[in-house]
Amino acid sequence: MILTINQFLALDIDEKAEAVWEGDLIAVRMDKKHIFLLYWLDNFFVEVLKDRKENQIKKFLPFRSKTKLEPYLDLIQIPSFS
């Protein structure tokens, strides 16, 4: 089933986790306190924010904005098509 952002937002935390794990992990970045995992879910992205110390998910942030992709652009690898 393809979800819209609004449908995703209406899910409870366990359903959001299940939907994200069925998506494609495309980038990971870190800072001192957090791990940020970027997933693609058919027609939008979801940033999963994990606390490094507690190893727990703190937020699911769905988006389509190109601006929110900027922190990931150097991390996303696109295979060559030769």
Helices and strands as residue ranges (DSSP letters): H 5-10, H 13-21, E 24-30, E 34-40, E 45-51, E 56-63, G 67-72
